[in-house]
């Protein structure tokens, strides 16, 4: 199993990442108020270079990439998804180097 930490917003997520050295994967929505997922990921990875990121979104991959919100190579899971799909995607990301 995984230990899950929750953050109220992007700023709180950055604070958690700053304090905790054991975080291997961050799951974030693409579209959020105040700080979008792309900015959160950039700031988080800047602080923790080994951090892996999984983006989730209600938009299609094509819409997200075509509109320049995220790069085409990001790890993305589109809503709706099952817990099994989430778990498999997380495992794939954590197992990849």
N, C-alpha and C positions, 0 to 999 in steps of 0.2 A: 504494500500500500504506500501511499504518498502522504506526507504531511502537507496540509493546505493552509496558507495564510491568506487573509483577505484584507484588502485596502479599500478605504472609502473613495479614494480618488487617486489621480496620478501622483500628486505630491506625497501622499501618504505611502504609496507604493515605493517611491524613491527613498523615503525615510527608512522603510523596512529593509530594502535592499542594502542600504548603507550600514545598517546595524547587524544584519544577519549574513554570515559568511557561507551558510549551508544551502542557499537557494540556487538550484540548478536550472530551473525553468520558470518563466513568467508567462502566464496566459492573460491576454488583455484583449478587450474589444478594440476595434479600429476606431469607431466613432464614439467619443465620450465628451462630456462638457469640460471646459477649462483646459484640459490637456489631452490631445488625441493620442491614440495608441502608438502611432509612428514616433511622435516626440517622446512619449514615455519610454519606448524601446530604445531610442537613441541615447537618452540620458541614463537609463539603467545599464545598458551595455558599456557605456563610457565608464561607469563606475565599477562594473564587473564584467571584464572582457569575456569570461567563460560562460556568461549567462546566455541561455537559449531562450527564444521567444516564440510563442504560438499566438497568432492573431485569430480572433473569431469575429465574424461579421454576418450581418443579414444581407449584405450586398454580394453580388457575384464576384468571383476572382477577376473576371474581365473588367468589370466596372471599377474595381479598386485599383487595378494596375493601369488601365487605360486612362483614368483620371489623375494618375500620378500620386495617389495617396500612399501606395506602397510599391516597393520594387517587385518585379516578377518572381524573384527567387525566394520570397518570404514563405514561411510555413503558415498556412491559412486553412481554417476550418469554417465552412459556411453554415449558418443556421438555416433550418433546424438541424441538430445533430443528436445522436444518441450518446449515452454515457459510454457505451462500448466504442463508438467512433472516436470520442474524445480520448479515452484511455489508449486506444491503438495509436492515435496520432502522437500523443505525449510519449509513449514508449518508443516510437520510431525516431522522434526528435532526440530523446535522451540517449538512444543507442547509437545515433550517428555521430561522427566526429567531424 
